[in-house]
Amino acid sequence: MLTKRKKQTAIKDFQVHDTDTGSAEVQIGLLTKQIKALADHLKKNSKDHHSRRGLLMMVGKRRRFLQYLKRTDEKKYDKLAKKLELEA
């Protein structure tokens, strides 16, 4: 789980305008940070199957947001994917 400070910095990194907290870019950025944190947790706690399920659900949600962003604005999608290093 992200702390309030980490969440706020992630929002500032990905927001489109000053009051943006819920755009697809922000949500993808937050999910990516949570996924990385949970993946680190699962490396240490390999038998934590409840957290593994949560991780898989977050990955699916992020994938759907990415598909939406690619479908609606491909330039933003490319920029965000490069920034998050999601595609090779």
C-alpha positions, -999 to 999 in steps of 0.1 A, spaced: 0 0 0 13 34 -9 17 61 18 -2 94 13 31 112 4 41 86 -22 6 88 -37 6 126 -39 40 126 -56 28 100 -81 -3 121 -88 19 152 -94 41 132 -118 13 121 -140 -15 147 -138 -25 165 -169 -35 198 -152 -33 212 -116 -65 197 -102 -63 164 -121 -65 134 -98 -86 109 -117 -75 108 -154 -65 76 -170 -28 87 -169 -29 93 -131 -47 61 -124 -22 41 -146 7 58 -128 -8 50 -93 -15 14 -103 21 10 -116 35 22 -83 13 -1 -63 21 -30 -86 59 -25 -81 54 -23 -43 33 -54 -42 57 -73 -65 85 -65 -40 64 -77 -11 57 -110 -30 94 -116 -36 98 -117 2 65 -135 10 60 -160 -18 32 -178 -1 10 -148 3 -17 -158 -21 -42 -131 -12 -18 -104 -21 -10 -123 -53 -47 -122 -63 -48 -84 -56 -17 -80 -77 -33 -98 -106 -64 -77 -103 -44 -45 -104 -24 -57 -134 -57 -64 -152 -72 -30 -142 -40 -12 -155 -42 -32 -187 -77 -21 -193 -68 16 -186 -39 13 -211 -62 -2 -237 -86 27 -232 -59 53 -234 -45 37 -266 -79 36 -282 -87 73 -273 -53 91 -275 -24 71 -289 1 100 -284 -6 101 -247 -4 63 -246 30 63 -262 43 90 -240 31 73 -208 43 39 -218 77 53 -225 77 72 -191 67 41 -172 89 17 -192 60 -6 -199 68 -17 -234 100 -29 -248 
